[in-house]
Amino acid sequence: MAVTTPFQTLFAVPMTCDGCVKDISGALHKLQGITKVEANLADQLVSIEGTAPPSAIVEAIQATGRDAILRGSGASNSAAVSILETFHESLPGTVPTRDDGNDRLVRGLARMVQVSPTTTLVDLTLRGVAAGTYRATIREYGNLAEGAASTGPVWSAQPPEKKAGQTARGFLGTIQVGPDGHGTAFLSHPFQIWEVIGHAMVVSRQDETNGSPLKNDENTVVGVVARSAGMWDNDKTVCSCTGKTLWEERKDEVSKGML
């Protein structure tokens, strides 16, 4: 389903002069679906309105030579995120190969924003997985003790107006990953953010239509859906636990595979 409902997003972007503002604004207005761009040089923030996916906005800003961090989207309590990791080498009985003892590599990111009482947009990005067609699903449980294998069946809760034969609401759609291991999808789905908080999200090439349970292969990624900030809910510039700046935190996360 095509995305037709505009929504707002707010990004932190390092800008030093009016030339930076002009470059970023020009790049963003080239994206299909962008209707409004407002840059605040003093606060290093760029507010955007339209129907373009946040992942495309980040890529457009990065193409100008600057980084971008999503600070918020939609209204309060209307946004969520799921960091998607591999679990195939991180379960009990395996030997970690990373120095920090964790083989769960970040291979995907899903950003969600509710744009109406009946519609939520899902901006999904995968990177570093094998080429093919992947199914994106919300699962019944948020249990990641055994990775994808412990997340249960596809979430099947239905609205009161359920029709016979209707597909489970937890099936979000498919995403195509190319030979470079990169794929994106911008999906529109009929659920509210509060309904999926705490559930797991799984993206996999595995075929479940024959009743086969999910396994933790290297191209199956999973994460828990958690709330994220609305447009003006996040004014954080320094991490209170580590003392690191926003951009230092960003550098650390990128080194772990964050998109």
C-alpha positions as CSV (number, residue, x, y, z in Angstrom):
1,M,0.0,0.0,0.0
2,A,1.4,3.4,-1.0
3,V,2.2,5.9,1.7
4,T,-0.1,8.9,1.2
5,T,-0.4,10.4,4.8
6,P,2.2,13.1,5.5
7,F,4.1,12.9,8.8
8,Q,6.9,14.9,10.5
9,T,10.4,13.8,11.4
10,L,13.2,15.6,13.3
11,F,16.9,15.0,12.6
12,A,20.0,16.2,14.3
13,V,22.5,17.3,11.6
14,P,25.9,19.0,12.1
15,M,25.7,22.4,10.4
16,T,28.1,25.3,10.6
17,C,26.7,27.9,8.2
18,D,23.9,29.0,6.0
19,G,25.6,27.1,3.2
20,C,25.1,23.9,5.1
21,V,21.4,24.7,5.5
22,K,21.1,25.4,1.7
23,D,22.8,22.2,0.7
24,I,20.7,20.0,3.0
25,S,17.4,21.7,2.1
26,G,18.2,21.4,-1.6
27,A,19.0,17.7,-1.3
28,L,15.9,16.9,0.7
29,H,13.6,18.8,-1.7
30,K,14.8,16.5,-4.5
31,L,13.2,13.5,-2.7
32,Q,9.7,12.5,-3.8
33,G,7.1,13.3,-1.1
34,I,8.9,16.0,0.7
35,T,6.6,19.0,1.3
36,K,8.4,21.1,4.0
37,V,12.0,21.4,5.3
38,E,12.9,23.7,8.2
39,A,16.5,23.9,9.4
40,N,17.5,25.4,12.8
41,L,21.2,26.3,12.5
42,A,21.6,27.3,16.2
43,D,20.1,24.0,17.5
44,Q,21.6,21.8,14.7
45,L,18.1,20.4,13.9
46,V,16.2,19.8,10.6
47,S,12.4,19.3,10.7
48,I,10.9,17.6,7.7
49,E,7.3,17.0,6.6
50,G,6.1,14.7,3.9
51,T,5.7,11.0,2.9
52,A,9.4,10.1,2.3
53,P,10.8,7.3,4.5
54,P,13.3,8.4,7.2
55,S,15.9,6.0,5.7
56,A,15.8,7.9,2.4
57,I,16.1,11.2,4.3
58,V,19.2,10.0,6.1
59,E,20.8,8.9,2.8
60,A,20.0,12.2,1.2
61,I,21.6,14.2,4.1
62,Q,24.6,11.8,4.1
63,A,25.1,12.4,0.4
64,T,25.9,16.1,1.2
65,G,28.8,14.9,3.4
66,R,27.0,15.2,6.7
67,D,25.6,12.6,9.1
68,A,22.0,12.6,10.5
69,I,20.4,11.1,13.6
70,L,16.6,10.7,13.8
71,R,15.5,12.6,17.0
72,G,11.8,12.0,16.7
73,S,8.9,11.3,14.4
74,G,5.1,11.8,14.7
75,A,3.3,12.8,17.8
76,S,4.1,11.7,21.4
77,N,3.6,7.9,21.9
78,S,3.2,7.3,18.1
79,A,6.7,6.1,17.2
80,A,8.6,2.9,17.7
81,V,11.9,1.3,16.6
82,S,13.2,-2.2,16.4
83,I,17.0,-2.9,16.0
84,L,17.3,-6.2,14.1
85,E,20.2,-8.5,14.9
86,T,21.4,-12.0,14.0
87,F,21.2,-14.6,16.7
88,H,22.6,-17.7,14.9
89,E,26.0,-17.6,16.7
90,S,25.1,-16.1,20.0
91,L,23.0,-18.7,21.8
92,P,24.1,-21.0,24.7
93,G,26.8,-23.5,23.6
94,T,28.3,-21.4,20.9
95,V,31.7,-19.7,21.0
96,P,31.6,-15.9,20.5
97,T,34.1,-14.6,18.0
98,R,33.8,-10.9,18.9
99,D,36.0,-9.4,21.6
100,D,32.9,-8.3,23.6
101,G,31.6,-11.8,23.7
102,N,28.6,-11.0,21.6
103,D,28.0,-12.3,18.1
104,R,24.7,-10.6,17.6
105,L,25.4,-8.3,14.7
106,V,23.0,-5.5,13.7
107,R,21.7,-6.2,10.2
108,G,18.5,-4.2,10.1
109,L,16.5,-1.3,11.5
110,A,12.8,-0.7,11.5
111,R,11.4,2.7,12.3
112,M,7.6,3.0,12.8
113,V,5.4,6.0,13.0
114,Q,1.6,6.0,13.5
115,V,0.0,8.5,11.2
116,S,-3.7,7.9,11.9
117,P,-5.9,5.8,14.3
118,T,-5.8,3.0,11.8
119,T,-2.4,3.3,10.0
120,T,1.2,2.9,11.0
121,L,4.1,3.3,8.6
122,V,7.1,0.9,8.8
123,D,10.4,2.1,7.3
124,L,12.6,-1.1,7.1
125,T,16.2,-1.3,6.1
126,L,18.4,-4.4,5.8
127,R,22.2,-4.5,5.2
128,G,24.8,-7.3,5.1
129,V,22.4,-10.2,4.4
130,A,22.1,-12.5,1.4
131,A,20.2,-11.5,-1.6
132,G,16.5,-12.6,-1.9
133,T,13.0,-12.0,-0.8
134,Y,12.5,-11.5,2.9
135,R,9.2,-11.6,5.0
136,A,8.8,-9.0,7.7
137,T,6.6,-10.1,10.6
138,I,5.5,-9.0,14.1
139,R,5.5,-12.1,16.4
140,E,3.2,-13.1,19.3
141,Y,6.0,-12.8,21.9
142,G,8.9,-10.6,22.7
143,N,11.0,-13.5,24.0
144,L,14.5,-13.4,22.4
145,A,16.0,-16.0,24.7
146,E,16.4,-18.3,21.7
147,G,16.4,-15.7,19.1
148,A,13.8,-15.9,16.4
149,A,12.9,-19.5,17.5
150,S,11.3,-18.2,20.8
151,T,9.2,-15.4,19.3
152,G,6.2,-17.6,18.6
153,P,3.9,-17.5,15.7
154,V,3.0,-14.4,13.6
155,W,1.0,-12.0,15.7
156,S,-2.7,-12.6,14.8
157,A,-4.7,-10.1,16.8
158,Q,-7.4,-8.7,14.7
159,P,-9.5,-5.5,14.9
160,P,-13.3,-5.9,15.6
161,E,-14.1,-5.5,11.9
162,K,-12.0,-8.7,11.0
163,K,-13.1,-10.3,7.7
164,A,-13.0,-14.0,7.0
165,G,-9.7,-15.1,5.4
166,Q,-8.0,-11.8,6.4
167,T,-4.2,-12.1,6.7
168,A,-2.8,-12.0,10.2
169,R,-2.0,-8.4,11.1
170,G,1.6,-9.4,12.0
171,F,2.5,-10.0,8.4
172,L,3.9,-6.6,7.3
173,G,5.0,-7.5,3.8
174,T,8.1,-8.4,1.9
175,I,11.5,-6.7,1.3
176,Q,13.8,-7.3,-1.6
177,V,17.5,-7.5,-0.9
178,G,19.9,-7.1,-3.8
179,P,23.3,-8.7,-4.6
180,D,25.0,-5.9,-2.5
181,G,23.2,-7.2,0.6
182,H,21.1,-4.0,0.9
183,G,17.3,-3.7,0.8
184,T,14.7,-1.2,1.9
185,A,10.9,-1.1,2.1
186,F,8.4,1.5,3.2
187,L,5.2,-0.3,4.3
188,S,1.8,1.0,5.5
189,H,0.0,-1.3,7.9
190,P,-3.3,-1.3,9.9
191,F,-2.2,-1.3,13.6
192,Q,-1.5,1.2,16.3
193,I,1.9,1.6,17.9
194,W,0.7,0.6,21.4
195,E,-0.4,-2.8,20.1
196,V,3.0,-3.9,19.0
197,I,5.3,-2.5,21.8
198,G,7.1,-5.4,23.4
199,H,6.5,-7.8,20.6
200,A,9.4,-9.2,18.5
201,M,9.9,-8.3,14.9
202,V,11.5,-10.9,12.6
203,V,12.7,-10.5,9.0
204,S,13.7,-13.7,7.3
205,R,13.9,-15.6,4.0
206,Q,12.5,-18.7,5.7
207,D,9.2,-20.1,4.5
208,E,6.7,-20.6,7.3
209,T,3.7,-21.4,5.1
210,N,4.2,-25.1,5.5
211,G,4.2,-24.9,9.3
212,S,8.0,-25.1,9.7
213,P,9.3,-23.2,12.8
214,L,11.7,-20.4,12.5
215,K,15.4,-21.2,12.9
216,N,18.3,-18.8,13.7
217,D,20.2,-18.8,10.4
218,E,22.6,-16.0,9.5
219,N,20.1,-14.3,7.3
220,T,17.3,-14.1,9.9
221,V,17.2,-11.0,12.0
222,V,15.1,-10.2,15.1
223,G,14.5,-7.4,17.6
224,V,12.0,-6.2,20.1
225,V,9.7,-3.3,19.2
226,A,10.3,-0.4,21.6
227,R,8.9,3.1,21.9
228,S,10.9,5.9,20.4
229,A,10.6,9.7,20.7
230,G,8.0,11.8,19.1
231,M,8.9,15.0,17.2
232,W,9.7,17.1,20.2
233,D,10.1,14.5,22.9
234,N,13.9,14.0,22.8
235,D,16.1,16.9,23.8
236,K,19.1,14.7,24.7
237,T,22.5,15.9,23.7
238,V,24.7,13.9,26.1
239,C,24.3,10.4,27.4
240,S,23.8,10.6,31.2
241,C,25.3,7.2,31.9
242,T,28.5,7.5,29.8
243,G,28.9,11.3,29.4
244,K,29.3,10.8,25.6
245,T,27.8,13.3,23.2
246,L,25.1,12.3,20.7
247,W,27.6,12.0,17.9
248,E,30.1,9.9,20.0
249,E,27.2,7.5,20.7
250,R,26.4,7.4,17.1
251,K,30.0,6.5,16.2
252,D,30.0,3.6,18.7
253,E,26.7,2.2,17.4
254,V,27.9,2.4,13.7
255,S,31.0,0.4,14.7
256,K,28.6,-2.4,15.9
257,G,26.7,-2.4,12.6
258,M,24.0,0.1,13.3
259,L,22.5,1.5,10.1
